[in-house]
Amino acid sequence: MANVNFYAAIAARSPDAEKVLLRDLAGQEYSFGDMERESARMAALLRRLGLQPGDRVSVQVEKSVTNLWLYLGVLRAGLVYHPLNTAYALDEMQYFLSNAEPSLLVCDPSKLDSYSQLCAEVGTPHLMTLDANGEGSLQEQYRQSEPDVDIELRTDDDLAVLLYSSGTTGRPKGIMLTHKNLRSNAEVLVESWGFTQQDVLLHALPIYHVHGLFVGIHCVLMSGASMHWLPKLEVNKVRELLPLSTVMMGVPTYYTRLLAEASFGRADCQNMRLFVSGSAPLLEETFASFAERTGHTILERYGMSETGMNCSNPLIGERRAGTVGFPLPEVEIRVCDLQHHPVSVGQIGEIEVRGPNVFKGYWRMPEKTAQDFTEDQWFVTGDQGRIDDRGYLSIVGRSKDMVITGGLNVYPKEVELVLNELPGVQESAVFGVPHPDFGETVVAAIVPLADAHLDEGNIKILLKDKLASFKVPKTIQVVASLPRNAMGKIQKKLLREQWNAPFS
């Protein structure tokens, strides 16, 4: 039986060992041979710690090359990679570790003391550190390991990655992605976007997120391409490297910040063949301005943590502003009414997806899994969309009220639950409004208890200890009451309209 471990698929497609895989900002180059050796060392360390196939490895660290070797070593050893946003606060981490029950947590050295206590409380047996330079106790120990070249046998249905996505109930739920999910989506994207060994990806995305970790890195690894490795978006660095690159992936914020540079234009993009945007809606104004300034039409696509990429505007053919294109090969998409019956062309409905890219289910939540899948195994995304007469899909809203700020998902209910527990707060409503840089930003309206005096600054300070910084509302307004309809439901549409002005 063939080994369907996703790392085995990567290894099978790797080019000559001397070919450069990535270059960092310091000019240091790492080859595909380095990837093979360092991931084997990492796998050896993980096995030496006693981790068994299926065990979770939770990772909350800054982007580094060592972090990449850790991810590949986890796959190689048949373990389950659990990436965590570096902005998550201690209270959030307590939930993630209690729920995922990892055998190892890797964190920044600055968090060692607080996380040591946390690991003791939740029963996580191993804790190691890794900083933004790729150094720490993890690096020290794995470098001493002899490479273990074995690639653990896995089946298509075995878990490879565990991601967490908040829901309307406010509690994050674990998304189980299998080796088949990762492999099938990567193969389709390489083919659909024309990746070859000659490509050089400009990688400035974080790697705790589907976009940077799966879409960007997997396209490189499965095609034998190379990448410029940036810790984060720095416009001046991006402009230095664009002439040396062929592909760039980014959230819409990346493109608006490039366009904010008056001198940015065609000269920066002379060797580029493809710009890809995702994780948040791309404004038609940005789409048009970028094409006018650079001569390049941004390719917008649509994906989710639960599915990887679902559809894409074409590599060859018209890329239509305001749309996310057509279903990718092997992926089926339909737009349905509440009874899961497809609606007519041009009508708005619920987007449903089926294919080998769709996740296995929610971690230890069989009832929620059953709720979000139809009897014939279509995943109900919670997104609203329409398909036009040419087959292009447009996303028109999010039925679950999610806010996407700078490409990161914020679920209002999760923030509301924290706000409502604060002293003096009777109730709250959290929603998103347009923002020129982040696409959307988070705003909260709070109704105080009688005689309570609430201060916006103090509330933000309290929230920063409980929530990731990107979830903390940019503006908090104290109001006498929240607008409701005849059924008593809060009318967030009215709130959004009221607070549009400060950020438009």
C-alpha positions, -999 to 999 in steps of 0.1 A, spaced: 0 0 0 13 34 -10 21 58 19 -5 87 16 12 108 43 11 143 28 49 147 35 55 116 12 37 134 -16 59 165 -10 90 144 -10 80 126 -42 77 160 -60 109 175 -46 134 186 -72 172 182 -70 183 184 -34 205 214 -42 177 236 -56 169 266 -34 136 262 -15 137 296 3 158 327 9 153 348 40 158 385 45 194 380 56 201 363 23 204 328 38 194 301 14 179 268 23 176 239 -2 151 211 -7 179 189 7 178 210 39 141 205 41 145 167 39 173 166 65 158 192 90 123 177 89 138 143 95 157 157 125 125 173 138 106 140 134 134 122 153 131 146 182 93 143 183 95 105 183 122 106 210 98 126 232 74 96 230 48 112 207 27 87 188 9 90 155 -22 110 159 -9 130 189 -14 168 186 15 194 186 2 229 194 23 257 181 21 294 190 53 310 176 64 337 152 72 328 116 106 313 112 124 287 90 126 264 121 88 267 124 86 254 88 108 224 96 86 217 127 54 217 106 70 193 81 85 171 109 51 168 125 36 156 92 65 133 86 61 116 120 23 111 115 14 136 142 -12 164 140 -1 200 136 -22 226 156 -12 262 147 -23 290 169 -25 328 162 4 345 181 -21 371 193 -42 346 214 -44 356 250 -39 332 280 -76 326 285 -80 316 249 -49 293 251 -64 276 281 -94 266 261 -74 255 230 -50 233 251 -79 218 272 -98 209 240 -70 197 217 -51 179 245 -17 182 228 13 162 238 36 191 230 32 229 231 58 251 214 56 288 224 77 320 224 103 321 251 87 352 266 56 331 275 75 302 291 66 310 327 29 316 322 26 286 298 45 263 322 17 268 347 -9 265 320 5 232 308 6 218 343 -31 228 348 -44 212 315 -20 182 315 2 190 285 33 169 291 59 187 270 66 224 265 94 239 243 102 274 231 110 289 197 115 326 190 112 347 158 148 339 149 141 302 150 160 297 183 149 283 216 148 249 234 131 232 205 159 243 181 186 233 206 172 198 210 163 190 174 197 201 161 212 174 183 190 147 167 202 123 140 177 125 111 150 99 112 142 94 75 111 72 80 78 88 69 50 74 91 24 54 72 -9 73 71 -43 67 54 -63 93 35 -86 97 64 -59 102 91 -58 136 107 -29 158 96 -39 193 110 -62 206 136 -74 242 131 -97 262 154 -124 285 141 -149 303 163 -186 299 157 -218 318 164 -220 300 198 -188 318 208 -168 286 215 -140 278 190 -144 244 173 -117 222 160 -115 216 123 -101 182 114 -81 182 81 -68 149 68 -37 141 47 -61 137 17 -76 171 23 -41 187 22 -28 167 -8 -58 170 -30 -61 208 -26 -24 214 -31 -23 193 -63 -53 212 -77 -38 246 -69 -5 238 -85 -22 228 -117 -48 256 -117 -24 284 -110 4 271 -132 31 266 -106 65 253 -119 100 249 -106 108 283 -122 84 302 -100 95 323 -70 68 331 -45 70 362 -24 58 349 10 49 376 35 19 359 50 18 344 86 20 307 88 -6 300 116 -32 306 89 -46 286 60 -35 312 34 2 313 43 7 278 56 -13 257 32 -20 278 1 14 295 -2 38 269 11 20 239 -3 21 254 -38 58 258 -35 65 224 -20 43 205 -45 58 222 -76 95 225 -66 93 263 -68 112 287 -45 102 315 -22 114 347 -7 106 344 31 95 376 48 86 375 85 57 399 78 45 425 53 69 454 50 61 474 19 97 485 13 109 449 15 81 437 -8 90 462 -34 127 452 -32 118 415 -38 89 418 -63 113 422 -93 130 390 -82 97 371 -78 70 356 -101 40 351 -77 27 370 -47 -2 360 -24 -17 384 0 -48 396 18 -65 427 3 -47 449 29 -13 440 12 -25 454 -21 -40 486 -7 -8 493 11 12 488 -21 -11 511 -39 -7 537 -11 29 541 -24 26 568 -51 57 554 -69 44 518 -70 37 506 -105 47 485 -135 85 487 -128 79 469 -95 61 440 -113 82 435 -144 89 398 -137 56 389 -120 32 365 -136 5 362 -109 -10 381 -79 -34 362 -58 -58 377 -32 -79 360 -6 -90 356 31 -112 387 28 -132 404 0 -112 425 -25 -128 458 -32 -136 464 -69 -118 497 -65 -86 480 -54 -90 455 -82 -93 482 -108 -66 505 -94 -41 476 -92 -47 467 -128 -43 503 -140 -11 509 -120 7 476 -127 -9 460 -158 -17 429 -137 -52 417 -129 -54 403 -93 -67 367 -92 -93 364 -64 -102 330 -49 -124 317 -22 -115 293 6 -122 284 42 -104 268 71 -128 238 67 -121 233 30 -89 249 19 -95 265 -15 -129 260 -32 -129 282 -63 -108 306 -82 -109 331 -110 -91 316 -140 -54 317 -146 -62 321 -183 -94 339 -190 -114 368 -176 -109 375 -139 -140 393 -129 -140 420 -102 -163 412 -73 -163 375 -80 -142 345 -68 -145 326 -101 -154 290 -107 -152 258 -86 -117 242 -87 -113 208 -103 -128 180 -81 -147 206 -61 -185 210 -64 -202 242 -53 -239 250 -52 -260 279 -39 -291 267 -21 -322 278 -2 -327 268 35 -340 234 24 -308 228 4 -324 231 -30 -303 249 -56 -316 284 -64 -319 299 -98 -290 316 -116 -284 350 -101 -303 344 -69 -287 346 -35 -285 316 -13 -263 296 10 -230 283 -4 -225 246 -1 -194 227 -10 -185 190 -16 -152 174 -26 -119 158 -14 -109 192 1 -137 193 26 -127 186 62 -135 154 81 -156 171 108 -153 190 140 -130 177 167 -151 158 193 -183 176 181 -203 150 162 -236 168 166 -222 200 152 -206 181 123 -239 165 115 -256 199 117 -232 215 91 -234 186 66 -264 176 45 -274 140 42 -256 137 8 -224 152 24 -225 188 12 -209 211 37 -230 241 45 -205 270 47 -226 297 63 -216 321 35 -242 337 12 -235 339 -25 -248 340 -61 -237 324 -93 -241 345 -124 -251 334 -159 -214 327 -168 -208 306 -138 -188 330 -117 -195 329 -79 -198 361 -59 -198 362 -21 -225 386 -10 -225 381 28 -219 359 57 -249 345 73 -230 339 106 -222 376 109 -184 370 109 -161 400 106 -129 397 85 -103 422 96 -70 422 78 -77 386 66 -84 373 101 -118 360 112 -136 375 142 -169 360 153 -190 386 172 -205 362 196 -171 352 210 -163 389 217 -198 395 231 -195 367 256 -164 383 270 -178 418 270 -210 407 288 -190 393 317 -173 426 324 -185 446 355 -212 471 346 -221 456 312 -258 446 307 -255 435 271 -234 442 239 -235 439 202 -203 434 182 -202 440 144 -179 449 115 -177 482 96 -157 490 65 -121 501 71 -98 515 44 -68 494 54 -81 462 71 -112 458 49 -133 457 81 -128 466 117 -145 455 149 -169 478 167 -189 472 198 -220 488 212 -225 483 250 -256 489 272 -245 496 308 -262 484 339 -281 510 358 -258 535 375 -227 519 359 -200 541 344 -181 525 316 -148 538 302 -138 527 267 -101 527 275 -105 505 306 -127 481 287 -101 477 260 -74 470 286 -95 443 302 -103 428 268 -66 426 258 -60 401 286 -88 379 274 -88 382 236 -64 384 207 -56 420 198 -73 418 164 -106 408 181 -106 438 205 -131 464 191 -114 494 176 -143 516 189 -166 509 218 -198 530 221 -219 531 253 -256 533 243 -289 534 261 -303 505 242 -297 483 211 -320 484 181 -343 454 178 -369 441 154 -404 429 164 -390 395 174 -365 411 197 -335 403 176 -307 429 176 -305 447 143 -268 448 135 -275 461 100 -287 494 116 -256 495 139 -233 490 110 -250 518 91 -247 541 121 -209 535 126 -198 535 90 -186 571 90 -155 569 113 -137 544 91 -148 552 56 
